[in-house]
Amino acid sequence: MPVFTHLDDDRARMVDVSAKGEVYRKAVATGTITLRPDTLSAIRDGTVVKGNVLATARVAATLAIKDTPRLIPMCHAIPVHGIDITFDYTKTGITATVTVISAGKTGVEMEALVGVSTALLTIWDMVKSAEKDENGQYPVTGISDIRVLEKVKQDL
């Protein structure tokens, strides 16, 4: 049976990590947003009305990573030592990849996942007017495949 460290007799709790030593930690997460071809072209060409989509998404992801403990209730506030956010165009969308580095007592997976999610949501927000159909729906737009690609933990 799986062990859920954040539950104690059906009560949510923050795990006590005070006895743990500091360890180098890195997490890499990714996800993809699917967009219309014309929207992808506008992002590439820098003609989106709201401004530079990927630069804005990068800033939003950075802020979200630093605010992860405020968004995810049982996450510890950790020192974030490095963040790298990259975007790659695919045939049908954009893939965001976020790397978060820390030296601390607990991991950085949630920070990387929150960063990817926020980057993709920011892209959607900046281009939603171009993505809507005549009924105000989003028949093409979608966010998918958000996952942790890599987790590294090494003693200092």
N, C-alpha and C positions, 0 to 999 in steps of 0.2 A: 504494500500500500504506500502511495507517495506521502512524503512528509512535507507539510506546509509550514514553513518557519514563521510566517506572519499571522498564524492563527493559534490561539490558545483557548481551548474549550469554546469554540465558536466566536471568540472575541478577537478582533483584529488588534495586532500589536506591532510595534517597531522592535526588531531584533536588537539585542544588546551586543554591540561589536567592540566594546571597550577593551576586552582582553586580547583582541586580535592585534597582530603586528602590522606595520605598514608594508605594503607590497606594491610593486609596479603593476599597473593594470591598463589594459587597452581593450576597447571594444569597437568593432566596425559593424555598422548596420546599413541596410540599403532598402530602397523601395522605389516604385515606379508610378508615374502619373501618365495616363493615356490622354492624348489631346487630338483635336482636329488638325489635319495637315496645315491649314492656313494659320492656325494659332502657333504651331511650331515654327513656321516661317517668320511670323511676326516677332516671336521671342528671339530667334536667331538674328533677325535684321534690326532688332532694337526699335521696333515701331509700335510696341504695346503702349497704349494711351497712359496707363498708370506709371510707366517708367521701366527701369531695368529690372526685369523679373527675377533673374537668377541672383543678382546682387542683393536684392531685397530678401529673397528666400534664404540666402546665406546669413544675412544679419538676423533674420527671424529665428533661424535654427540655432544660431549662437546664443541668442537671448534665452530661448527655450531650454537649451542644454543647461545653462546656468540656473534656471528656475525649476528644474525637474523636481526637486523635493517639495516645492509648493504645489505642483500639479499631481504628483503621485504620492498619496498620503504616507505610505510606509517607507519611502526612499529616504536615505540619510543624506544630509548635506555633505558633499565631498569636495575636496580641492580639485578643481579642473585645471590641469597643467597644459593641455594642448587640445585643440580642436581643428580638424580639417574637414572641409565640406566640398565635395566635387559633384559636378553634374555632367552626365553624358547623354547626348541625344541618341534615341533609338529610332527605328523606322516609324513608330507610332506614338512616341512620347519622350519623356525625360526620366532618367534614373538618377536618383540622388544617393550618394554614399557619404556617410558621416563616420569619422574616426574621433574617438574621445580618449584622452590619455590622462591618467591620474596616478598618484602614489598615495594609497590610503588603506583603509580597513575593510572596504567593501567595493564591489564592482561598479562598472560604468556602463553596463548594458542598457539600463533604462535611459540614461542620458543620451546614448547614441540613438535609441529608438525614438525618443521624444524629439530629438533633433531632426531625424529623417521625416517623421510625421509632420512636424511643423514646416519644414522646407516644402514638402509636397502640398500641404494645405495652403501655404502662402502663394505658391505658383497658381493653384486653382483660384484663389481669391483675386489675384491680379488679372486673370484672363477670363473670368467667368462670364463677362458680357459677350465675349466672342464665342464661348462654348455653348451658350444656350440656343435651343431651337426656337421656332416661332411660338411654341407653347410655354416657354420659360423652363424647359426641361434640359437635362444633360445626357443626351443619348450616347455620346462618345466618351465623355470625361469619366475617369475612374482612377482610384488609387489602389495599388495592389502590391503584393509580394513584399510587404514590410517584414524584415527579419534580421536577425543577427548573423552576419557572415563569419565573424571571427571574435574570439575572446582570448586574451593573453593575460596570464598571471605569473609573475616572476618575483622571487625574493629579491629584496634590495641588497 
